Amino acid sequence: MHSIDGWIGGFFMAACLLAAPTIVHASDLDLCQDEKQDRESQISACTRAIRADPRQVAAYESRGLGYVDQGKFELALADFDQVLRLDRNRGRAYLFRGEIRAKLLDYYGAAADLDRAVQLYPELPLAYRIRGDLLADWGKAESALADYGRAMALEPAEGKNYHNRAMLFWKMRHVEDAFADFEKAIDLGDRDASLYADRGAIYEFLEKYSEAFADYEEALRLDPDNAKAHVGRANLYARAGNPTRSVDEYSAAIEVDPARVSAYVGRGTAYAALGKENLAMADLNHAIELDCRNIDAYEARSSVYARLGYEEYYLQDLMRAAGLTPYFPSPYLDMKPCP
C-alpha cells in the first residue's frame, strides 16, 4: 500500500554506557542507517550500535524498519516501543508503529498512534494518507476520504494519494471515481507497479480481461517481482485454459512472496487441472495453514477430495467454506478459532 523505507534518516548520536564508556563506532551507525545494505547486515550493525549504547534511538528505529522489510512485525513493534520510550515526541515513530500495529490487526492501537502523529505533524501529508489507509481498511470510508482529501490539499502533485483513494472508491464500488483517480495518479507521474497491478485486478473482476492483462504486463515491466501482477496474469492464463502457464506465474509469485495465499490456491487449482492431485493438495493445505479462513482454499480442496473419491473430506471442506464469511481485517469481527 505504501512504503515506510524512505523515512529512514541520518541520525548520529555520541554514545557511551553509564557503567563504562564505550565508543559507538561510526561504521556501525553508518551501516545501520544505510538503505543500500542488505537487511541482515543492516540489522546486525544496528544491534551492535544498540549494544554499545542502549539509548541509541536512531539504531532502534532503523532496525525496526529492517524487521518490517523482513515481515518480522513483532520484533519491529518492540523496537518502536523502545524508540518511543526514549523519545515520546518522535512523531515519525508513531507513524511507523501505527503501520506495524495495523499489520498486526491492532486497529485501535494503530489509530491512537496515527492520531498522535497527525497531532505532532499537522502539515505532513503522509500522516493523513497513512491514517486514511487505516480508516479505509477499518471500514470507516467517510473518515478515510476526509484524510485523503487533506493529504491532497497539502500535496496536490502526489499521485499516491489518488492511487490509495482509488482503491477506497473501488471498495465502495464507486467504479467511475476509482478509475478517474487511477488516471489522475498516472497523469501526476505515479509509475508504481502496484498501481497497475491494483487497476488490473479491478479490470479482472469486471471481466475486462484484455485491459487487465495490459495492466499486469505494465506492472511487471516496472517491477518483475510484483507478486500481485504475477497472480493476476496467472489467473488470466488459467481462465484461458492454459494451466501450465498459470502454474509458472503462480510459482513466480510464490518465489517473491512465499506468504501470498492466493498464489497457492491458484497453483493448487491449476495442478488439479493438470491431474497432479498430490501437488494440488500440498498447495491447498499450505494455503489453509497460512489463512485458515480462506473460502477459496476450502472450496478448491473440496474439489480435489471429490476427484480422489474422499467424500467425507469433500463434504467437510464444503461445510467449512459455507460456514465462513469473506475475511476483511476489522476489530469488529468475531475471530472464532479456525475449524
C-alpha positions in Angstrom: 0.0 0.0 0.0 2.7 2.4 1.0 6.4 2.2 1.8 8.0 3.4 5.1 11.5 2.6 4.0 12.0 6.1 2.6 11.8 7.6 6.0 15.0 6.1 7.3 17.0 9.2 8.1 20.5 10.1 9.2 20.6 10.5 13.0 24.1 10.2 14.6 24.4 10.4 18.4 27.5 10.4 20.6 27.2 7.3 22.8 28.6 5.9 26.0 27.3 3.4 28.5 26.6 4.7 32.1 28.6 1.9 33.6 31.7 2.2 31.4 32.4 4.5 28.4 32.0 2.6 25.2 32.5 4.2 21.8 29.9 3.6 19.2 31.8 3.0 16.0 30.7 5.3 13.2 30.9 2.4 10.8 28.1 0.6 12.7 25.9 3.7 12.7 26.6 4.2 9.0 25.8 0.6 8.1 22.7 0.7 10.4 21.2 3.6 8.5 22.4 2.6 5.0 19.4 1.5 3.0 21.6 0.1 0.3 22.8 -2.6 2.7 21.2 -6.0 2.7 18.7 -6.1 5.6 20.6 -8.8 7.6 23.8 -6.7 7.5 21.9 -3.5 8.4 20.1 -5.2 11.3 23.4 -6.7 12.7 25.0 -3.2 12.5 22.1 -1.7 14.4 22.3 -4.4 17.0 26.0 -3.7 17.6 25.2 0.1 17.9 22.5 -0.7 20.4 24.8 -2.9 22.5 27.3 0.0 22.6 24.6 2.5 23.6 21.1 1.2 24.6 19.8 4.8 24.3 20.6 4.9 20.5 17.2 6.0 19.2 18.1 6.0 15.5 19.5 2.5 15.7 16.3 1.1 17.2 14.3 2.9 14.5 16.4 1.7 11.6 16.5 -1.9 13.0 12.7 -1.8 13.3 12.3 -0.7 9.7 14.6 -3.6 8.7 12.4 -6.0 10.6 9.4 -4.6 8.8 11.0 -5.4 5.5 11.5 -8.9 6.6 7.9 -9.3 7.8 9.0 -9.6 11.4 6.4 -7.3 12.8 6.5 -8.3 16.4 10.3 -7.6 16.5 9.7 -4.3 14.7 7.0 -3.3 17.2 9.3 -4.0 20.1 11.9 -1.7 18.6 9.5 1.2 18.0 8.1 0.7 21.5 11.7 1.4 22.7 12.1 4.3 20.4 9.1 6.0 21.9 10.2 5.2 25.5 13.4 7.1 24.7 11.7 9.9 22.8 8.0 10.3 23.4 7.6 13.1 20.9 9.3 11.4 17.9 6.4 11.9 15.5 7.5 9.7 12.7 8.0 6.8 15.1 4.2 7.0 15.8 3.7 6.7 12.0 5.9 3.6 11.8 4.4 2.0 14.9 0.9 2.8 13.7 1.5 1.0 10.4 3.0 -2.0 12.2 0.1 -2.3 14.6 -2.3 -2.2 11.6 -0.4 -5.1 10.1 -0.8 -7.0 13.4 -4.6 -6.1 13.3 -4.3 -3.9 16.4 -6.5 -1.3 14.8 -7.3 0.6 18.0 -3.6 0.9 18.8 -2.8 1.9 15.3 -5.5 4.6 15.3 -4.1 6.0 18.5 -0.6 6.2 17.1 -1.6 7.8 13.8 -3.8 10.3 15.7 -0.7 11.2 17.7 1.4 11.5 14.5 -1.2 13.9 13.0 -1.1 16.0 16.2 2.7 16.2 16.0 2.8 16.7 12.2 -0.4 18.6 11.3 1.1 19.7 7.9 2.5 16.3 6.9 0.5 14.8 4.0 1.9 11.3 4.6 0.4 11.2 8.1 -3.0 11.8 6.7 -2.6 9.3 3.9 -1.4 6.5 6.2 -4.3 7.3 8.6 -6.6 7.3 5.6 -5.3 3.8 4.6 -6.0 2.5 8.1 -9.5 4.0 8.2 -10.2 2.6 4.8 -9.2 -0.9 5.9 -11.3 -0.4 9.1 -14.4 0.3 7.0 -14.6 4.0 8.0 -14.9 5.2 4.5 -16.0 8.8 5.0 -13.3 9.5 7.6 -10.8 7.9 5.2 -11.9 10.1 2.3 -11.5 13.2 4.6 -7.9 12.2 5.4 -7.1 11.6 1.7 -8.6 14.9 0.9 -6.4 16.6 3.5 -3.3 14.8 2.1 -4.2 16.0 -1.4 -4.7 19.6 -0.3 -1.3 19.6 1.3 0.4 17.7 -1.5 -1.7 18.1 -4.7 1.0 16.7 -7.0 1.5 13.4 -5.2 -0.1 10.5 -7.2 0.0 8.1 -4.3 -2.8 10.0 -2.7 -5.0 9.4 -5.7 -4.0 5.8 -6.0 -5.0 5.0 -2.4 -8.2 6.9 -2.7 -9.0 4.9 -5.9 -8.7 1.7 -4.0 -11.1 3.0 -1.4 -13.6 4.1 -4.1 -13.3 0.6 -5.6 -14.2 -0.9 -2.2 -17.2 1.4 -2.1 -18.0 0.3 -5.7 -17.7 3.8 -7.0 -16.2 2.4 -10.2 -16.0 5.6 -12.2 -14.5 7.6 -9.3 -11.9 4.8 -8.8 -10.8 4.8 -12.5 -10.7 8.6 -12.5 -8.3 8.6 -9.6 -6.1 6.0 -11.2 -5.9 8.2 -14.3 -5.1 11.2 -12.2 -2.3 9.3 -10.4 -0.8 8.3 -13.7 -1.1 11.8 -15.0 0.9 13.0 -12.0 3.7 10.6 -12.8 2.9 7.8 -10.5 4.8 4.9 -12.1 4.5 2.5 -9.2 3.9 -1.1 -10.4 1.4 -1.6 -7.6 -0.9 1.0 -9.3 -1.1 -1.1 -12.5 -1.4 -4.3 -10.5 -4.3 -2.9 -8.5 -6.1 -1.5 -11.5 -5.5 -4.7 -13.4 -7.2 -6.7 -10.5 -10.2 -4.4 -10.8 -10.4 -4.9 -14.6 -10.1 -8.6 -14.0 -13.0 -8.5 -11.5 -15.1 -6.6 -14.1 -14.2 -9.2 -16.7 -12.3 -6.8 -18.8 -9.6 -9.3 -19.4 -7.6 -7.5 -22.2 -7.3 -4.4 -20.1 -6.4 -6.4 -17.0 -3.7 -8.3 -19.0 -2.2 -5.0 -20.2 -2.1 -3.5 -16.7 -0.4 -6.7 -15.3 2.1 -6.6 -18.1 2.9 -2.9 -17.3 3.2 -3.7 -13.6 5.7 -6.5 -14.4 7.6 -4.3 -16.8 8.1 -1.8 -14.0 8.7 -4.4 -11.3 9.3 -8.0 -12.4 8.9 -9.1 -8.8 5.4 -7.8 -8.4 3.6 -10.8 -6.9 0.1 -9.4 -7.3 0.7 -8.9 -11.1 2.1 -12.5 -11.4 -1.0 -13.9 -9.7 -3.3 -11.8 -11.9 -1.6 -12.9 -15.1 -1.8 -16.5 -13.8 -5.5 -16.1 -13.2 -5.9 -15.0 -16.8 -3.9 -17.9 -18.2 -6.0 -20.3 -16.2 -9.2 -18.7 -17.4 -7.8 -19.0 -21.0 -7.3 -22.8 -20.5 -3.6 -22.7 -20.0 -2.9 -24.3 -16.6 0.8 -24.9 -17.4 1.5 -21.2 -17.9 -0.6 -20.3 -14.9 1.5 -22.7 -12.7 4.6 -20.9 -13.9 3.1 -17.5 -13.0 1.8 -18.6 -9.6 5.2 -20.1 -8.9 6.9 -16.8 -9.8 4.5 -15.0 -7.3 5.4 -17.5 -4.5 9.1 -17.1 -5.1 8.9 -13.4 -4.3 6.1 -13.6 -1.8 6.0 -17.0 -0.1 3.1 -16.0 2.2 0.7 -15.0 -0.7 -2.2 -17.3 -0.1 -4.0 -16.6 -3.4 -0.9 -17.9 -5.3 -1.1 -21.3 -3.5 -4.8 -21.6 -4.1 -4.4 -20.7 -7.7 -1.4 -23.0 -8.3 -3.2 -25.8 -6.4 -6.2 -25.4 -8.7 -4.0 -25.4 -11.7 -2.2 -28.5 -10.6 -5.6 -30.2 -10.2 -6.5 -29.2 -13.7 -3.3 -30.9 -14.9 -4.1 -34.1 -13.0 -1.4 -33.5 -10.4 -3.6 -34.1 -7.3 -0.7 -34.6 -4.9 0.9 -31.3 -5.7 -2.6 -29.7 -5.7 -3.2 -31.0 -2.1 0.2 -29.8 -0.9 -0.5 -26.2 -2.2 -4.1 -26.1 -0.9 -3.1 -27.5 2.5 -0.4 -24.8 2.8 -2.8 -22.1 1.8 -5.1 -23.1 4.7 -2.1 -23.2 7.1 -1.4 -19.6 6.1 -5.1 -18.5 6.2 -7.5 -20.9 7.8 -10.4 -18.6 6.9 -9.8 -18.6 3.1 -13.0 -19.8 1.5 -11.4 -20.3 -1.9 -8.9 -22.7 -0.5 -11.5 -24.9 1.2 -13.7 -24.9 -1.9 -10.7 -25.8 -4.1 -9.5 -28.6 -1.8 -13.1 -30.0 -1.6 -13.0 -30.4 -5.4 -9.7 -32.3 -5.2 -11.1 -34.5 -2.5 -14.1 -35.2 -4.7 -11.8 -36.2 -7.6 -9.9 -38.5 -5.3 -13.1 -40.1 -4.0 -12.8 -38.9 -0.4 -16.5 -38.0 0.0 -16.3 -37.3 3.8 -13.4 -34.9 3.5 -15.1 -33.3 0.4 -18.3 -32.6 2.4 -16.3 -31.3 5.5 -14.5 -28.7 3.3 -17.7 -27.6 1.7 -19.3 -27.2 5.1 -16.2 -25.2 6.3 -16.4 -22.9 3.3 -20.1 -22.4 3.8 -19.6 -21.5 7.4 -17.0 -18.8 6.7 -17.6 -15.2 5.7 -15.1 -13.3 3.5 -12.3 -12.1 5.7 -11.8 -8.3 6.0 -9.5 -7.2 8.9 -11.7 -5.4 11.4 -11.7 -5.1 15.1 -15.5 -5.7 15.0 -15.2 -9.3 13.6 -15.7 -12.2 16.0 -12.5 -14.0 15.2 -13.5 -17.6 16.2 -10.9 -20.4 16.2 -10.4 -21.9 12.8 -12.2 -25.2 12.1 
